[in-house]
Amino acid sequence: MADTKVKKVAKKKPAQAAAATQGASIVAETVNADTLDQGMTTMTDTVKTVAAEAAEKATEFLKDAQAKAQDAFAKSGETAKDVLSFHKANAEAVVEAAKAAAAGLQTAAQDGAALTRKHWDDSVAHVKALTALRSPADLMKAQADFIRTQFDAGVAEVSKASEFGVKLAGDVIAPLQNRYAVVAEEVKARLAA
C-alpha cells in the first residue's frame, strides 16, 4: 500500500488572516498611492507641457494673424489711396477735356455770330448796291459777282470750320489720350511685376 501522506495545511486563525489581509491592503495602498501620486504628477506635468505648448502656438498664431491683418490693412489703405488717386486723375482728365470742349464751342459760337453778322452786312450792302444799278446787265453782273464772292467765302469758311473742328477734337481728346497712356504704362508695370 502506498503511503499516502496528507499534508496538512495549517489553517490560520481568523486574527492572523485579518492581519495578513490588512497588511496586504496597506502594502497595496502604499504601492497604489505611490503609483497614483507618480501617475498624477506625470499627468499633471504632461498637461502643463501640452497647455504651455498650445498657449505658445496660439500666441504665435495670434501674433502672426495680427501682423498679417495689419499688413493687409496697410495694403488696403495704400490700395484705396491708389484707387482714389487713379480716379482723381481720370476725373481731372475728363474735366480738362470738357474745358477744352467748352472753350472750343464758345469760340465756334462767337465765330458763327461774327460770320452771321458779316453775311448780313454783306447782304445789306449788296441790296443797296443793286438798288443803285440802272441796267439789267449791271444787275446781272453785280449779282454774279456777289454769288461768286459768297461762294468763295463759303468755301473758305467751310475749310476754316473743318480745320477748327479737327483742332478742337485734338484739344478735347489730348487730355484723355495722355491719361490713357499713363494708365497703359501703369498696367504694363503691374503685369510685369
C-alpha positions in Angstrom: 0.0 0.0 0.0 1.3 3.2 -0.8 1.8 5.7 1.7 -0.4 8.5 1.2 0.7 11.4 3.0 -1.7 14.0 3.5 -0.2 17.3 4.1 -1.8 19.3 6.5 -2.3 22.8 5.6 -2.1 24.9 8.5 -5.1 26.9 8.9 -4.6 30.4 10.0 -6.5 31.7 12.7 -9.0 34.4 11.9 -7.0 37.1 13.7 -3.9 36.2 11.7 -5.8 36.2 8.5 -7.2 39.6 9.2 -3.8 41.0 10.0 -2.4 39.5 6.8 -5.2 40.9 4.8 -4.8 44.3 6.4 -1.0 44.2 5.8 -1.6 43.3 2.2 -4.1 46.1 2.0 -1.6 48.6 3.5 1.1 47.5 1.0 -1.4 47.7 -1.8 -2.5 51.1 -0.7 1.2 52.2 -0.3 2.1 50.9 -3.7 -1.2 52.2 -5.2 -0.7 55.6 -3.5 2.9 55.9 -4.7 2.0 54.8 -8.2 -1.1 57.0 -8.2 0.9 60.0 -7.0 3.6 59.4 -9.6 0.9 59.0 -12.3 -0.8 62.1 -11.2 2.5 64.0 -11.2 3.3 62.7 -14.7 -0.1 63.5 -16.0 -0.1 67.0 -14.4 3.4 67.6 -15.9 2.2 66.4 -19.3 -1.0 68.5 -19.2 1.1 71.6 -18.2 3.6 71.0 -21.0 0.8 70.5 -23.6 -1.1 73.5 -22.3 2.1 75.6 -22.4 2.8 74.5 -26.0 -0.7 75.2 -27.0 -0.6 78.6 -25.4 2.7 79.3 -27.2 1.3 78.2 -30.5 -1.9 80.2 -30.0 0.2 83.2 -29.1 2.4 82.8 -32.2 -0.7 82.3 -34.3 -2.4 85.4 -32.9 0.8 87.5 -33.4 1.1 86.2 -37.0 -2.6 86.8 -37.6 -2.3 90.3 -36.2 0.8 91.1 -38.3 -1.0 89.8 -41.4 -4.1 91.8 -40.6 -2.1 95.0 -40.0 -0.2 94.3 -43.3 -3.5 93.7 -45.1 -5.0 96.8 -43.6 -1.9 98.9 -44.6 -2.1 97.4 -48.1 -5.8 98.1 -48.4 -5.2 101.6 -47.3 -2.5 102.0 -49.9 -4.8 100.4 -52.5 -7.6 102.7 -51.5 -5.2 105.7 -51.9 -4.1 104.3 -55.3 -7.7 103.8 -56.5 -8.6 107.3 -55.3 -5.6 108.8 -57.0 -6.3 106.9 -60.2 -10.0 108.0 -60.3 -9.0 111.6 -59.4 -6.5 111.7 -62.3 -9.2 110.3 -64.6 -11.7 112.9 -63.4 -9.2 115.7 -63.9 -8.5 114.5 -67.5 -12.3 114.5 -68.2 -12.6 118.0 -66.7 -9.7 119.2 -68.7 -11.3 117.7 -71.9 -14.6 119.3 -71.0 -13.0 122.7 -70.5 -11.3 122.4 -73.9 -14.6 121.4 -75.5 -16.4 124.3 -73.8 -13.8 126.8 -74.9 -13.9 125.4 -78.4 -17.7 125.6 -78.6 -17.6 129.2 -77.2 -15.1 130.1 -79.9 -17.3 128.4 -82.5 -20.4 130.3 -81.3 -18.5 133.6 -81.4 -17.2 132.8 -84.9 -20.7 131.8 -86.0 -22.2 135.0 -84.7 -19.5 137.1 -86.4 -20.0 135.2 -89.7 -23.7 135.7 -89.5 -23.2 139.4 -88.9 -20.8 139.6 -91.8 -23.2 137.8 -94.1 -26.0 140.1 -93.0 -23.8 143.2 -93.6 -22.7 141.8 -97.0 -26.3 141.1 -98.0 -27.5 144.6 -96.9 -24.6 146.2 -98.8 -25.4 144.0 -101.9 -29.1 145.0 -101.8 -28.1 148.7 -101.5 -25.7 148.3 -104.5 -28.5 146.6 -106.5 -30.9 149.5 -105.9 -28.3 151.9 -107.3 -27.9 150.0 -110.6 -29.6 151.3 -113.8 -29.4 148.5 -116.2 -30.3 144.8 -116.2 -26.8 143.9 -117.4 -25.2 145.7 -114.5 -27.7 144.0 -112.2 -26.8 140.5 -113.6 -23.1 141.3 -113.3 -23.4 142.5 -109.7 -25.5 139.5 -108.8 -22.9 137.1 -110.4 -20.1 138.8 -108.6 -21.9 138.7 -105.3 -22.7 135.0 -105.7 -19.1 134.2 -106.7 -17.8 136.2 -103.7 -20.3 134.4 -101.3 -19.4 131.0 -102.8 -15.6 131.7 -102.3 -16.3 133.0 -98.8 -18.4 129.9 -98.0 -15.7 127.5 -99.3 -13.2 129.4 -97.1 -15.5 129.3 -94.1 -16.1 125.5 -94.5 -12.3 125.0 -94.8 -11.8 127.1 -91.7 -14.6 125.3 -89.8 -13.1 121.9 -90.8 -9.7 122.9 -89.5 -11.2 124.3 -86.4 -13.2 121.1 -85.8 -10.1 118.9 -86.2 -8.1 121.2 -83.8 -10.9 121.2 -81.3 -11.2 117.4 -81.4 -7.5 117.1 -80.9 -7.7 119.6 -77.9 -10.6 117.7 -76.4 -9.0 114.2 -76.9 -5.5 115.2 -75.8 -6.0 115.0 -72.0 -7.9 111.7 -72.4 -5.1 110.3 -74.6 -2.4 111.4 -72.1 -4.3 109.8 -69.3 -4.8 106.6 -71.3 -1.0 106.5 -72.0 -0.3 106.8 -68.2 -2.8 104.1 -67.3 -1.4 101.8 -70.0 2.1 102.2 -68.6 0.8 101.5 -65.1 -0.9 98.4 -66.2 2.2 97.2 -68.1 4.3 97.8 -65.0 1.9 95.9 -62.7 1.7 93.0 -65.1 5.4 92.9 -65.4 5.8 92.8 -61.6 
